[in-house]
């Protein structure tokens, strides 16, 4: 598996974990010292703050079915 393919596998795991509300897996995927940048003018977000944001988003959207392509689909290439 190439580095690019491995990255796609991690991306798919991230999105599937988010869809299912598996925040323990999301926490394991994100590096402890991760800084998440947003283009909203508020700069970087810590890993802990990002996980809380993801939980809020997940709790307020009714369904994620079909919202994310699979990592190996043409949409990711």
C-alpha positions as CSV (number, residue, x, y, z in Angstrom):
1,X,0.0,0.0,0.0
2,X,1.4,3.4,-0.9
3,X,1.6,6.3,1.5
4,X,-1.2,8.0,-0.3
5,X,-3.4,4.9,-0.1
6,X,-2.6,4.6,3.6
7,X,-3.6,8.2,4.1
8,X,-6.9,7.6,2.4
9,X,-7.5,4.6,4.7
10,X,-7.0,6.8,7.7
11,X,-9.3,9.5,6.3
12,X,-12.0,6.9,5.7
13,X,-11.6,5.6,9.2
14,X,-11.9,9.2,10.6
15,X,-15.1,9.9,8.6
16,X,-16.7,6.5,9.5
17,X,-15.9,7.1,13.2
18,X,-17.4,10.5,13.0
19,X,-20.5,9.2,11.3
20,X,-21.1,6.5,13.9
21,X,-20.2,8.8,16.8
22,X,-17.2,6.7,17.8
23,X,-15.2,9.5,19.4
24,X,-12.8,7.1,21.1
25,X,-11.5,6.1,17.7
26,X,-11.4,9.8,16.6
27,X,-9.3,10.6,19.7
28,X,-6.9,7.8,18.8
29,X,-6.6,9.0,15.2
30,X,-5.7,12.6,16.2
31,X,-2.2,13.2,17.4
32,X,-2.0,14.3,21.1
33,X,-0.4,17.6,20.0
34,X,-2.6,18.1,16.9
35,X,-3.5,21.6,15.9
36,X,-6.6,21.9,13.7
37,X,-6.7,25.0,11.5
38,X,-10.0,26.5,10.4
39,X,-10.4,29.3,7.8
40,X,-12.9,31.2,10.0
41,X,-10.3,33.7,11.3
42,X,-10.1,32.0,14.7
43,X,-6.8,30.3,14.0
44,X,-5.9,26.9,15.4
45,X,-7.9,24.6,17.6
46,X,-6.5,22.0,20.0
47,X,-7.2,18.3,19.7
48,X,-9.5,18.5,22.8
49,X,-11.4,21.5,21.5
50,X,-11.7,19.9,18.1
51,X,-13.1,16.7,19.6
52,X,-15.7,18.7,21.5
53,X,-16.6,20.6,18.4
54,X,-17.0,17.3,16.5
55,X,-19.3,16.0,19.3
56,X,-21.5,19.1,19.1
57,X,-21.7,18.9,15.3
58,X,-22.6,15.2,15.5
59,X,-25.3,15.8,18.1
60,X,-27.0,18.4,15.9
61,X,-27.1,16.7,12.5
62,X,-29.8,14.1,12.1
63,X,-28.1,11.8,9.6
64,X,-24.7,11.3,8.0
65,X,-25.7,8.6,5.6
66,X,-24.2,9.1,2.2
67,X,-22.6,12.4,3.1
68,X,-19.0,11.2,2.9
69,X,-17.5,9.3,-0.1
70,X,-15.5,6.2,0.7
71,X,-11.7,6.8,0.7
72,X,-11.1,4.6,-2.2
73,X,-13.9,6.0,-4.4
74,X,-13.2,8.2,-7.4
75,X,-14.2,11.3,-5.4
76,X,-11.0,11.0,-3.3
77,X,-8.6,10.6,-6.3
